[in-house]
């Protein structure tokens, strides 16, 4: 469903049936406000990597570049299959899904001289 920022997000929920306007984020729960969707990295991460083993742990942090008045979403990723943190959630842990052969460089041993 599209969030208030206009981006598809698997965690955003909006109920507009018969004039209702209930909106919520299933990842942030009670701490969510519509303004957080504009700086949230989660839709981009989920679009780049839809691994079923990766869990996203959100944190709200103050944006000190703007005087500390605004909050933004910061995400930490964890792979349940390998049981370790994922430093680049967009790419993944590297163990759950093998890269296609087109992305693997050929070995120097197999090249003809």
N, C-alpha and C positions, 0 to 999 in steps of 0.2 A: 504494500500500500504506500502511496506517496505521503511523505511527511510534510510538515509546514514549509520546509525548504524546497519542496518540489522534487525530491529524490526518492526513488524506491528504497524502502527500508523494511527488512523482515521483522523488525521489532516494534514498529509503529502500528498502533491500532486506533482507528477512528470509527465511531458509531454515529452515523448521520441519519438513521432511520426515523422517519416521521418528525423531522425537525430537531432531533437530538444533535448535540454537538459535543460528544464525549471523545476526548483524545487522550492517549496515554502511550508511554514507551514501556514495553515489557522488559527492557534491559535495565533501565534506570528506576522504574517503578515510581515511588513517591517523590523522588527528587527531580522529576522531569518537569521542564517548562518548554513551551514551543520554541523559544529563542535558542535553546541548546541544539536544536536540529541543524542550525546553520553552520555550526563549527564541529559537528560530530563526524569522526572518521569512520564510523561503523558501516554506513552504506557502501563506501568505497572499498573497505576491506572485504565485505561480503560479496561484492560484485567481482573482485579480483580473485578471491579464494573462498570457495564454498565447501571446504573440507568439513566432513561431519564430525571429525575428532577434535577440531579446534574450538575452544571455549573462549569467549571474550569476557574479560573482567573490567567493567567500566569504573572510572574514578572521576569525580568532579574536582577540578582544580581552578584556582583563581588565576585569571589572566593578568599578570602583573605588568604586561606591556601597556595595558589600558588603565592603569591605576589600581588594579585589584578589585574593581567594582563588578566585573563580569566573570561568570564562570564558564568553563568549557569542558568538554568531555575528553578524557584521556583514556586510552584502552591498553590493557595488557592482555596478551594472548597466551594460551596454555594448550598444549597438545595432550589429550588424554591417552592417546595410543602410545606415544613415546615417553610420556610423563616428564615433560620438560617445558620450559618457557620458550616461546617463539619470538625471536628478536624482530623479525619482519613479517607481520601477519599477512600482508598482501601476497607474499611469496609462499609462506608456510614453513613447516619444519624441515622439509626436504626428504622425509622418510615415508610419509603416508602415500604420496603419489609420485611415481617415477616420471622423470622428464622424457618427452618423446625423443626419438633418435635424432631428429633434425636439430635439436638444441645441444646435443653432445658432440664435442669436438673429437675428430678422429685421432687415434694414437699415432705418434711419430714412427713407431715400430712397423706399422702396416703400410706405410707409404713407400712407393717404388722410387728408387733413386736413379 
